[in-house]
Amino acid sequence: MAYVDLEYLKKQLNIESSFTDDDAYIISLEGAAEEVVEKYLDYPLKKYEDNDGKLPKALVHAISLWVSTNYAIRESISNVNLTETPHSLELIISLFKDYKINKE
């Protein structure tokens, strides 16, 4: 289940909806982003769904940030000097992290 749809991600990436060459790649990034967020939280995203099956907006944004970053930077090594922006992925996800030892 994709929590962030392709149209939303294309807006995030500033890609025209008519450009479809990268659609499959963007969709695969969205799936990977969900896995990354789940691993960071140490819980399935399903735990954070509301009654309509939607995630909190902050987690949707975290998924979108991960997709955006990895769409723009496709290599693990870069010669560009990058700096992390405040309120980035880790900060947003940490707001939802449950540090209890006993999981339900």
Biopython code that builds the backbone (N, CA, C, O; Angstrom):
import numpy as np
from Bio.PDB.StructureBuilder import StructureBuilder

atoms = [
    (1, "MET", "N", (0.840, -1.188, 0.000)),
    (1, "MET", "CA", (0.000, 0.000, 0.000)),
    (1, "MET", "C", (0.880, 1.245, 0.000)),
    (1, "MET", "O", (1.748, 1.393, 0.860)),
    (2, "ALA", "N", (0.668, 2.102, -0.922)),
    (2, "ALA", "CA", (1.425, 3.355, -0.987)),
    (2, "ALA", "C", (0.692, 4.423, -0.172)),
    (2, "ALA", "O", (-0.473, 4.726, -0.427)),
    (3, "TYR", "N", (1.387, 4.979, 0.797)),
    (3, "TYR", "CA", (0.807, 6.047, 1.609)),
    (3, "TYR", "C", (0.895, 7.402, 0.905)),
    (3, "TYR", "O", (0.122, 8.313, 1.201)),
    (4, "VAL", "N", (1.828, 7.529, -0.016)),
    (4, "VAL", "CA", (1.999, 8.783, -0.745)),
    (4, "VAL", "C", (1.836, 8.471, -2.227)),
    (4, "VAL", "O", (2.595, 7.683, -2.792)),
    (5, "ASP", "N", (0.847, 9.092, -2.846)),
    (5, "ASP", "CA", (0.581, 8.753, -4.245)),
    (5, "ASP", "C", (1.538, 9.464, -5.195)),
    (5, "ASP", "O", (2.202, 10.439, -4.842)),
    (6, "LEU", "N", (1.577, 8.942, -6.397)),
    (6, "LEU", "CA", (2.499, 9.417, -7.423)),
    (6, "LEU", "C", (2.287, 10.893, -7.746)),
    (6, "LEU", "O", (3.256, 11.632, -7.923)),
    (7, "GLU", "N", (1.052, 11.323, -7.823)),
    (7, "GLU", "CA", (0.754, 12.722, -8.151)),
    (7, "GLU", "C", (1.342, 13.662, -7.089)),
    (7, "GLU", "O", (1.931, 14.690, -7.423)),
    (8, "TYR", "N", (1.180, 13.307, -5.827)),
    (8, "TYR", "CA", (1.729, 14.104, -4.728)),
    (8, "TYR", "C", (3.252, 14.168, -4.823)),
    (8, "TYR", "O", (3.845, 15.234, -4.656)),
    (9, "LEU", "N", (3.879, 13.027, -5.093)),
    (9, "LEU", "CA", (5.339, 12.982, -5.192)),
    (9, "LEU", "C", (5.848, 13.796, -6.370)),
    (9, "LEU", "O", (6.881, 14.458, -6.270)),
    (10, "LYS", "N", (5.131, 13.751, -7.481)),
    (10, "LYS", "CA", (5.546, 14.542, -8.642)),
    (10, "LYS", "C", (5.490, 16.036, -8.327)),
    (10, "LYS", "O", (6.344, 16.794, -8.786)),
    (11, "LYS", "N", (4.512, 16.461, -7.560)),
    (11, "LYS", "CA", (4.448, 17.868, -7.146)),
    (11, "LYS", "C", (5.636, 18.188, -6.245)),
    (11, "LYS", "O", (6.262, 19.239, -6.385)),
    (12, "GLN", "N", (5.945, 17.283, -5.324)),
    (12, "GLN", "CA", (7.099, 17.459, -4.439)),
    (12, "GLN", "C", (8.395, 17.578, -5.240)),
    (12, "GLN", "O", (9.279, 18.362, -4.895)),
    (13, "LEU", "N", (8.495, 16.803, -6.298)),
    (13, "LEU", "CA", (9.700, 16.773, -7.118)),
    (13, "LEU", "C", (9.713, 17.830, -8.223)),
    (13, "LEU", "O", (10.677, 17.921, -8.983)),
    (14, "ASN", "N", (8.650, 18.625, -8.312)),
    (14, "ASN", "CA", (8.502, 19.622, -9.383)),
    (14, "ASN", "C", (8.569, 18.986, -10.771)),
    (14, "ASN", "O", (9.239, 19.486, -11.674)),
    (15, "ILE", "N", (7.855, 17.872, -10.910)),
    (15, "ILE", "CA", (7.790, 17.151, -12.181)),
    (15, "ILE", "C", (6.378, 17.311, -12.745)),
    (15, "ILE", "O", (5.393, 17.112, -12.033)),
    (16, "GLU", "N", (6.288, 17.665, -14.002)),
    (16, "GLU", "CA", (4.992, 17.782, -14.668)),
    (16, "GLU", "C", (4.282, 16.425, -14.657)),
    (16, "GLU", "O", (4.912, 15.386, -14.852)),
    (17, "SER", "N", (2.986, 16.446, -14.431)),
    (17, "SER", "CA", (2.225, 15.192, -14.388)),
    (17, "SER", "C", (2.275, 14.452, -15.719)),
    (17, "SER", "O", (2.127, 13.231, -15.759)),
    (18, "SER", "N", (2.484, 15.190, -16.811)),
    (18, "SER", "CA", (2.536, 14.554, -18.136)),
    (18, "SER", "C", (3.858, 13.811, -18.383)),
    (18, "SER", "O", (3.939, 12.983, -19.291)),
    (19, "PHE", "N", (4.890, 14.101, -17.585)),
    (19, "PHE", "CA", (6.167, 13.395, -17.728)),
    (19, "PHE", "C", (6.064, 12.071, -16.980)),
    (19, "PHE", "O", (5.948, 12.052, -15.754)),
    (20, "THR", "N", (6.107, 10.975, -17.715)),
    (20, "THR", "CA", (5.879, 9.662, -17.105)),
    (20, "THR", "C", (7.102, 8.737, -17.160)),
    (20, "THR", "O", (7.042, 7.604, -16.682)),
    (21, "ASP", "N", (8.199, 9.209, -17.734)),
    (21, "ASP", "CA", (9.376, 8.349, -17.900)),
    (21, "ASP", "C", (9.901, 7.799, -16.572)),
    (21, "ASP", "O", (10.408, 6.678, -16.527)),
    (22, "ASP", "N", (9.785, 8.572, -15.501)),
    (22, "ASP", "CA", (10.328, 8.153, -14.208)),
    (22, "ASP", "C", (9.280, 7.630, -13.234)),
    (22, "ASP", "O", (9.589, 7.402, -12.064)),
    (23, "ASP", "N", (8.059, 7.437, -13.687)),
    (23, "ASP", "CA", (6.987, 7.021, -12.785)),
    (23, "ASP", "C", (7.313, 5.744, -12.021)),
    (23, "ASP", "O", (7.137, 5.692, -10.804)),
    (24, "ALA", "N", (7.779, 4.729, -12.708)),
    (24, "ALA", "CA", (8.096, 3.459, -12.041)),
    (24, "ALA", "C", (9.205, 3.648, -11.008)),
    (24, "ALA", "O", (9.163, 3.053, -9.931)),
    (25, "TYR", "N", (10.185, 4.465, -11.333)),
    (25, "TYR", "CA", (11.283, 4.734, -10.400)),
    (25, "TYR", "C", (10.775, 5.486, -9.166)),
    (25, "TYR", "O", (11.164, 5.166, -8.043)),
    (26, "ILE", "N", (9.926, 6.465, -9.367)),
    (26, "ILE", "CA", (9.384, 7.231, -8.243)),
    (26, "ILE", "C", (8.543, 6.331, -7.350)),
    (26, "ILE", "O", (8.621, 6.425, -6.125)),
    (27, "ILE", "N", (7.753, 5.474, -7.945)),
    (27, "ILE", "CA", (6.934, 4.532, -7.175)),
    (27, "ILE", "C", (7.822, 3.587, -6.368)),
    (27, "ILE", "O", (7.518, 3.281, -5.215)),
    (28, "SER", "N", (8.913, 3.127, -6.968)),
    (28, "SER", "CA", (9.818, 2.235, -6.224)),
    (28, "SER", "C", (10.498, 2.980, -5.075)),
    (28, "SER", "O", (10.722, 2.405, -4.010)),
    (29, "LEU", "N", (10.825, 4.249, -5.285)),
    (29, "LEU", "CA", (11.402, 5.051, -4.197)),
    (29, "LEU", "C", (10.409, 5.228, -3.054)),
    (29, "LEU", "O", (10.790, 5.210, -1.883)),
    (30, "GLU", "N", (9.143, 5.398, -3.395)),
    (30, "GLU", "CA", (8.123, 5.558, -2.358)),
    (30, "GLU", "C", (8.041, 4.296, -1.504)),
    (30, "GLU", "O", (7.952, 4.377, -0.279)),
    (31, "GLY", "N", (8.070, 3.144, -2.142)),
    (31, "GLY", "CA", (8.050, 1.881, -1.393)),
    (31, "GLY", "C", (9.269, 1.730, -0.498)),
    (31, "GLY", "O", (9.159, 1.296, 0.649)),
    (32, "ALA", "N", (10.426, 2.088, -1.026)),
    (32, "ALA", "CA", (11.649, 2.026, -0.222)),
    (32, "ALA", "C", (11.577, 3.004, 0.940)),
    (32, "ALA", "O", (12.015, 2.687, 2.046)),
    (33, "ALA", "N", (11.028, 4.192, 0.699)),
    (33, "ALA", "CA", (10.907, 5.196, 1.758)),
    (33, "ALA", "C", (10.026, 4.692, 2.898)),
    (33, "ALA", "O", (10.331, 4.920, 4.068)),
    (34, "GLU", "N", (8.947, 4.017, 2.560)),
    (34, "GLU", "CA", (8.089, 3.441, 3.596)),
    (34, "GLU", "C", (8.870, 2.433, 4.442)),
    (34, "GLU", "O", (8.758, 2.425, 5.668)),
    (35, "GLU", "N", (9.653, 1.594, 3.788)),
    (35, "GLU", "CA", (10.457, 0.614, 4.521)),
    (35, "GLU", "C", (11.471, 1.300, 5.434)),
    (35, "GLU", "O", (11.667, 0.876, 6.573)),
    (36, "VAL", "N", (12.110, 2.348, 4.943)),
    (36, "VAL", "CA", (13.091, 3.081, 5.739)),
    (36, "VAL", "C", (12.433, 3.692, 6.969)),
    (36, "VAL", "O", (12.961, 3.584, 8.076)),
    (37, "VAL", "N", (11.286, 4.329, 6.781)),
    (37, "VAL", "CA", (10.586, 4.957, 7.901)),
    (37, "VAL", "C", (10.145, 3.898, 8.911)),
    (37, "VAL", "O", (10.274, 4.109, 10.117)),
    (38, "GLU", "N", (9.630, 2.769, 8.437)),
    (38, "GLU", "CA", (9.232, 1.685, 9.341)),
    (38, "GLU", "C", (10.419, 1.169, 10.143)),
    (38, "GLU", "O", (10.302, 0.948, 11.349)),
    (39, "LYS", "N", (11.552, 0.975, 9.491)),
    (39, "LYS", "CA", (12.749, 0.487, 10.190)),
    (39, "LYS", "C", (13.198, 1.492, 11.246)),
    (39, "LYS", "O", (13.592, 1.111, 12.348)),
    (40, "TYR", "N", (13.136, 2.757, 10.909)),
    (40, "TYR", "CA", (13.540, 3.795, 11.857)),
    (40, "TYR", "C", (12.605, 3.814, 13.062)),
    (40, "TYR", "O", (13.053, 3.938, 14.201)),
    (41, "LEU", "N", (11.297, 3.690, 12.802)),
    (41, "LEU", "CA", (10.311, 3.706, 13.879)),
    (41, "LEU", "C", (10.305, 2.403, 14.672)),
    (41, "LEU", "O", (9.916, 2.382, 15.840)),
    (42, "ASP", "N", (10.735, 1.326, 14.039)),
    (42, "ASP", "CA", (10.708, -0.012, 14.625)),
    (42, "ASP", "C", (9.276, -0.509, 14.834)),
    (42, "ASP", "O", (9.012, -1.347, 15.697)),
    (43, "TYR", "N", (8.376, 0.018, 14.038)),
    (43, "TYR", "CA", (6.971, -0.391, 14.031)),
    (43, "TYR", "C", (6.449, -0.285, 12.606)),
    (43, "TYR", "O", (6.943, 0.524, 11.821)),
    (44, "PRO", "N", (5.448, -1.102, 12.265)),
    (44, "PRO", "CA", (4.817, -0.947, 10.954)),
    (44, "PRO", "C", (4.099, 0.403, 10.868)),
    (44, "PRO", "O", (3.580, 0.895, 11.870)),
    (45, "LEU", "N", (4.070, 0.987, 9.697)),
    (45, "LEU", "CA", (3.377, 2.261, 9.511)),
    (45, "LEU", "C", (1.888, 2.140, 9.830)),
    (45, "LEU", "O", (1.242, 3.121, 10.199)),
    (46, "LYS", "N", (1.355, 0.940, 9.687)),
    (46, "LYS", "CA", (-0.057, 0.694, 9.967)),
    (46, "LYS", "C", (-0.443, 1.164, 11.367)),
    (46, "LYS", "O", (-1.577, 1.587, 11.591)),
    (47, "LYS", "N", (0.498, 1.091, 12.305)),
    (47, "LYS", "CA", (0.251, 1.518, 13.687)),
    (47, "LYS", "C", (-0.124, 3.001, 13.751)),
    (47, "LYS", "O", (-0.840, 3.412, 14.664)),
    (48, "TYR", "N", (0.341, 3.797, 12.811)),
    (48, "TYR", "CA", (0.161, 5.240, 12.843)),
    (48, "TYR", "C", (-1.012, 5.721, 11.979)),
    (48, "TYR", "O", (-1.285, 6.919, 11.909)),
    (49, "GLU", "N", (-1.702, 4.784, 11.325)),
    (49, "GLU", "CA", (-2.825, 5.137, 10.468)),
    (49, "GLU", "C", (-4.005, 5.665, 11.281)),
    (49, "GLU", "O", (-4.244, 5.235, 12.409)),
    (50, "ASP", "N", (-4.738, 6.609, 10.681)),
    (50, "ASP", "CA", (-5.987, 7.042, 11.290)),
    (50, "ASP", "C", (-7.103, 6.105, 10.821)),
    (50, "ASP", "O", (-6.829, 5.089, 10.181)),
    (51, "ASN", "N", (-8.328, 6.432, 11.129)),
    (51, "ASN", "CA", (-9.461, 5.566, 10.764)),
    (51, "ASN", "C", (-9.661, 5.439, 9.263)),
    (51, "ASN", "O", (-10.283, 4.487, 8.794)),
    (52, "ASP", "N", (-9.132, 6.400, 8.505)),
    (52, "ASP", "CA", (-9.238, 6.355, 7.043)),
    (52, "ASP", "C", (-8.037, 5.679, 6.388)),
    (52, "ASP", "O", (-7.942, 5.650, 5.161)),
    (53, "GLY", "N", (-7.119, 5.135, 7.187)),
    (53, "GLY", "CA", (-5.933, 4.467, 6.647)),
    (53, "GLY", "C", (-4.839, 5.434, 6.215)),
    (53, "GLY", "O", (-3.932, 5.051, 5.475)),
    (54, "LYS", "N", (-4.914, 6.677, 6.668)),
    (54, "LYS", "CA", (-3.915, 7.683, 6.292)),
    (54, "LYS", "C", (-2.931, 7.907, 7.428)),
    (54, "LYS", "O", (-3.268, 7.781, 8.605)),
    (55, "LEU", "N", (-1.722, 8.238, 7.046)),
    (55, "LEU", "CA", (-0.681, 8.546, 8.028)),
    (55, "LEU", "C", (-0.763, 10.004, 8.447)),
    (55, "LEU", "O", (-1.336, 10.824, 7.729)),
    (56, "PRO", "N", (-0.192, 10.338, 9.610)),
    (56, "PRO", "CA", (-0.079, 11.752, 9.971)),
    (56, "PRO", "C", (0.705, 12.499, 8.886)),
    (56, "PRO", "O", (1.598, 11.939, 8.251)),
    (57, "LYS", "N", (0.360, 13.753, 8.693)),
    (57, "LYS", "CA", (0.985, 14.553, 7.644)),
    (57, "LYS", "C", (2.500, 14.608, 7.787)),
    (57, "LYS", "O", (3.217, 14.646, 6.787)),
    (58, "ALA", "N", (2.987, 14.613, 9.011)),
    (58, "ALA", "CA", (4.437, 14.676, 9.216)),
    (58, "ALA", "C", (5.124, 13.422, 8.683)),
    (58, "ALA", "O", (6.208, 13.517, 8.108)),
    (59, "LEU", "N", (4.515, 12.249, 8.861)),
    (59, "LEU", "CA", (5.123, 11.024, 8.330)),
    (59, "LEU", "C", (5.023, 10.978, 6.809)),
    (59, "LEU", "O", (5.930, 10.471, 6.148)),
    (60, "VAL", "N", (3.943, 11.495, 6.251)),
    (60, "VAL", "CA", (3.832, 11.599, 4.791)),
    (60, "VAL", "C", (4.953, 12.500, 4.275)),
    (60, "VAL", "O", (5.571, 12.213, 3.250)),
    (61, "HIS", "N", (5.205, 13.583, 4.992)),
    (61, "HIS", "CA", (6.277, 14.494, 4.592)),
    (61, "HIS", "C", (7.640, 13.811, 4.698)),
    (61, "HIS", "O", (8.494, 14.000, 3.832)),
    (62, "ALA", "N", (7.850, 13.021, 5.750)),
    (62, "ALA", "CA", (9.120, 12.301, 5.901)),
    (62, "ALA", "C", (9.339, 11.349, 4.725)),
    (62, "ALA", "O", (10.445, 11.276, 4.188)),
    (63, "ILE", "N", (8.311, 10.629, 4.326)),
    (63, "ILE", "CA", (8.414, 9.731, 3.168)),
    (63, "ILE", "C", (8.739, 10.545, 1.917)),
    (63, "ILE", "O", (9.601, 10.157, 1.129)),
    (64, "SER", "N", (8.061, 11.653, 1.738)),
    (64, "SER", "CA", (8.297, 12.513, 0.575)),
    (64, "SER", "C", (9.716, 13.071, 0.569)),
    (64, "SER", "O", (10.343, 13.152, -0.487)),
    (65, "LEU", "N", (10.227, 13.458, 1.737)),
    (65, "LEU", "CA", (11.601, 13.953, 1.833)),
    (65, "LEU", "C", (12.596, 12.888, 1.390)),
    (65, "LEU", "O", (13.535, 13.177, 0.648)),
    (66, "TRP", "N", (12.388, 11.662, 1.846)),
    (66, "TRP", "CA", (13.305, 10.577, 1.496)),
    (66, "TRP", "C", (13.272, 10.337, -0.010)),
    (66, "TRP", "O", (14.313, 10.160, -0.643)),
    (67, "VAL", "N", (12.064, 10.333, -0.577)),
    (67, "VAL", "CA", (11.935, 10.156, -2.033)),
    (67, "VAL", "C", (12.645, 11.289, -2.761)),
    (67, "VAL", "O", (13.409, 11.039, -3.693)),
    (68, "SER", "N", (12.405, 12.521, -2.351)),
    (68, "SER", "CA", (13.005, 13.687, -3.006)),
    (68, "SER", "C", (14.523, 13.632, -2.987)),
    (68, "SER", "O", (15.184, 13.858, -4.001)),
    (69, "THR", "N", (15.061, 13.328, -1.818)),
    (69, "THR", "CA", (16.514, 13.272, -1.680)),
    (69, "THR", "C", (17.108, 12.200, -2.577)),
    (69, "THR", "O", (18.106, 12.434, -3.258)),
    (70, "ASN", "N", (16.500, 11.035, -2.579)),
    (70, "ASN", "CA", (17.055, 9.926, -3.345)),
    (70, "ASN", "C", (16.744, 9.997, -4.832)),
    (70, "ASN", "O", (17.412, 9.345, -5.633)),
    (71, "TYR", "N", (15.745, 10.775, -5.209)),
    (71, "TYR", "CA", (15.492, 11.033, -6.628)),
    (71, "TYR", "C", (16.553, 11.993, -7.156)),
    (71, "TYR", "O", (17.058, 11.818, -8.265)),
    (72, "ALA", "N", (16.886, 12.993, -6.370)),
    (72, "ALA", "CA", (17.855, 14.010, -6.795)),
    (72, "ALA", "C", (19.287, 13.495, -6.749)),
    (72, "ALA", "O", (20.103, 13.830, -7.609)),
    (73, "ILE", "N", (19.586, 12.684, -5.746)),
    (73, "ILE", "CA", (20.959, 12.179, -5.566)),
    (73, "ILE", "C", (20.905, 10.665, -5.740)),
    (73, "ILE", "O", (20.514, 9.947, -4.820)),
    (74, "ARG", "N", (21.288, 10.190, -6.893)),
    (74, "ARG", "CA", (21.121, 8.767, -7.224)),
    (74, "ARG", "C", (22.372, 7.942, -6.996)),
    (74, "ARG", "O", (22.375, 6.739, -7.258)),
    (75, "GLU", "N", (23.425, 8.560, -6.517)),
    (75, "GLU", "CA", (24.656, 7.829, -6.224)),
    (75, "GLU", "C", (24.928, 7.896, -4.722)),
    (75, "GLU", "O", (24.454, 8.803, -4.038)),
    (76, "SER", "N", (25.691, 6.935, -4.220)),
    (76, "SER", "CA", (26.025, 6.943, -2.797)),
    (76, "SER", "C", (27.196, 7.863, -2.496)),
    (76, "SER", "O", (27.469, 8.157, -1.333)),
    (77, "ILE", "N", (27.884, 8.316, -3.522)),
    (77, "ILE", "CA", (29.018, 9.221, -3.356)),
    (77, "ILE", "C", (28.767, 10.462, -4.197)),
    (77, "ILE", "O", (28.296, 10.376, -5.331)),
    (78, "SER", "N", (29.088, 11.616, -3.627)),
    (78, "SER", "CA", (28.893, 12.863, -4.357)),
    (78, "SER", "C", (30.071, 13.784, -4.099)),
    (78, "SER", "O", (30.637, 13.780, -3.006)),
    (79, "ASN", "N", (30.442, 14.565, -5.089)),
    (79, "ASN", "CA", (31.498, 15.540, -4.888)),
    (79, "ASN", "C", (30.931, 16.909, -4.526)),
    (79, "ASN", "O", (31.669, 17.887, -4.408)),
    (80, "VAL", "N", (29.621, 16.965, -4.351)),
    (80, "VAL", "CA", (28.954, 18.197, -3.948)),
    (80, "VAL", "C", (28.925, 18.240, -2.426)),
    (80, "VAL", "O", (28.695, 17.220, -1.776)),
    (81, "ASN", "N", (29.154, 19.405, -1.866)),
    (81, "ASN", "CA", (29.122, 19.560, -0.420)),
    (81, "ASN", "C", (27.673, 19.770, 0.026)),
    (81, "ASN", "O", (27.120, 20.861, -0.114)),
    (82, "LEU", "N", (27.077, 18.719, 0.556)),
    (82, "LEU", "CA", (25.689, 18.781, 0.984)),
    (82, "LEU", "C", (25.609, 19.002, 2.483)),
    (82, "LEU", "O", (26.451, 18.510, 3.235)),
    (83, "THR", "N", (24.605, 19.734, 2.916)),
    (83, "THR", "CA", (24.355, 19.898, 4.339)),
    (83, "THR", "C", (22.907, 19.543, 4.627)),
    (83, "THR", "O", (22.014, 19.825, 3.828)),
    (84, "GLU", "N", (22.689, 18.930, 5.761)),
    (84, "GLU", "CA", (21.343, 18.535, 6.148)),
    (84, "GLU", "C", (20.567, 19.773, 6.573)),
    (84, "GLU", "O", (21.087, 20.645, 7.269)),
    (85, "THR", "N", (19.318, 19.832, 6.143)),
    (85, "THR", "CA", (18.486, 20.963, 6.525)),
    (85, "THR", "C", (17.823, 20.685, 7.871)),
    (85, "THR", "O", (17.522, 19.534, 8.187)),
    (86, "PRO", "N", (17.598, 21.719, 8.657)),
    (86, "PRO", "CA", (16.903, 21.521, 9.940)),
    (86, "PRO", "C", (15.522, 20.907, 9.707)),
    (86, "PRO", "O", (14.913, 21.110, 8.657)),
    (87, "HIS", "N", (15.051, 20.178, 10.664)),
    (87, "HIS", "CA", (13.727, 19.541, 10.617)),
    (87, "HIS", "C", (13.643, 18.540, 9.477)),
    (87, "HIS", "O", (12.620, 18.439, 8.800)),
    (88, "SER", "N", (14.706, 17.814, 9.275)),
    (88, "SER", "CA", (14.734, 16.849, 8.189)),
    (88, "SER", "C", (14.153, 15.513, 8.631)),
    (88, "SER", "O", (13.530, 15.398, 9.686)),
    (89, "LEU", "N", (14.370, 14.535, 7.810)),
    (89, "LEU", "CA", (13.788, 13.208, 7.976)),
    (89, "LEU", "C", (13.922, 12.653, 9.386)),
    (89, "LEU", "O", (12.923, 12.247, 9.980)),
    (90, "GLU", "N", (15.126, 12.625, 9.931)),
    (90, "GLU", "CA", (15.338, 12.006, 11.241)),
    (90, "GLU", "C", (14.564, 12.726, 12.339)),
    (90, "GLU", "O", (13.981, 12.081, 13.211)),
    (91, "LEU", "N", (14.555, 14.037, 12.305)),
    (91, "LEU", "CA", (13.824, 14.793, 13.318)),
    (91, "LEU", "C", (12.336, 14.514, 13.230)),
    (91, "LEU", "O", (11.689, 14.269, 14.248)),
    (92, "ILE", "N", (11.789, 14.547, 12.033)),
    (92, "ILE", "CA", (10.353, 14.312, 11.864)),
    (92, "ILE", "C", (9.973, 12.923, 12.347)),
    (92, "ILE", "O", (9.011, 12.767, 13.099)),
    (93, "ILE", "N", (10.720, 11.917, 11.923)),
    (93, "ILE", "CA", (10.385, 10.539, 12.303)),
    (93, "ILE", "C", (10.562, 10.343, 13.804)),
    (93, "ILE", "O", (9.784, 9.618, 14.424)),
    (94, "SER", "N", (11.570, 10.974, 14.397)),
    (94, "SER", "CA", (11.812, 10.784, 15.834)),
    (94, "SER", "C", (10.635, 11.260, 16.675)),
    (94, "SER", "O", (10.472, 10.809, 17.809)),
    (95, "LEU", "N", (9.817, 12.152, 16.150)),
    (95, "LEU", "CA", (8.635, 12.606, 16.878)),
    (95, "LEU", "C", (7.633, 11.476, 17.095)),
    (95, "LEU", "O", (6.815, 11.542, 18.013)),
    (96, "PHE", "N", (7.691, 10.445, 16.260)),
    (96, "PHE", "CA", (6.767, 9.324, 16.336)),
    (96, "PHE", "C", (7.400, 8.073, 16.927)),
    (96, "PHE", "O", (6.714, 7.069, 17.123)),
    (97, "LYS", "N", (8.683, 8.116, 17.211)),
    (97, "LYS", "CA", (9.414, 6.944, 17.715)),
    (97, "LYS", "C", (8.903, 6.571, 19.094)),
    (97, "LYS", "O", (8.769, 7.432, 19.964)),
    (98, "ASP", "N", (8.619, 5.296, 19.297)),
    (98, "ASP", "CA", (8.169, 4.771, 20.575)),
    (98, "ASP", "C", (9.331, 3.996, 21.179)),
    (98, "ASP", "O", (9.743, 2.966, 20.646)),
    (99, "TYR", "N", (9.848, 4.484, 22.273)),
    (99, "TYR", "CA", (11.037, 3.881, 22.866)),
    (99, "TYR", "C", (10.725, 2.845, 23.936)),
    (99, "TYR", "O", (11.617, 2.451, 24.686)),
    (100, "LYS", "N", (9.487, 2.399, 24.020)),
    (100, "LYS", "CA", (9.126, 1.370, 24.979)),
    (100, "LYS", "C", (9.848, 0.075, 24.638)),
    (100, "LYS", "O", (10.010, -0.269, 23.468)),
    (101, "ILE", "N", (10.275, -0.631, 25.664)),
    (101, "ILE", "CA", (10.983, -1.891, 25.458)),
    (101, "ILE", "C", (10.008, -2.998, 25.071)),
    (101, "ILE", "O", (10.297, -3.784, 24.168)),
    (102, "ASN", "N", (8.871, -3.071, 25.732)),
    (102, "ASN", "CA", (7.880, -4.108, 25.429)),
    (102, "ASN", "C", (6.943, -3.621, 24.345)),
    (102, "ASN", "O", (6.185, -2.672, 24.541)),
    (103, "LYS", "N", (7.002, -4.276, 23.207)),
    (103, "LYS", "CA", (6.136, -3.914, 22.089)),
    (103, "LYS", "C", (4.851, -4.700, 22.149)),
    (103, "LYS", "O", (4.817, -5.834, 22.626)),
    (104, "GLU", "N", (3.793, -4.082, 21.657)),
    (104, "GLU", "CA", (2.491, -4.747, 21.646)),
    (104, "GLU", "C", (2.368, -5.643, 20.452)),
    (104, "GLU", "O", (1.338, -6.291, 20.269)),
]
sb = StructureBuilder()
sb.init_structure("model")
sb.init_model(0)
sb.init_chain("A")
sb.init_seg("    ")
for serial, (resi, resn, name, xyz) in enumerate(atoms, 1):
    if name == "N":
        sb.init_residue(resn, " ", resi, " ")
    sb.init_atom(name, np.array(xyz, "f"), 0.0, 1.0, " ", f" {name:<3s}", serial, name[0])
structure = sb.get_structure()
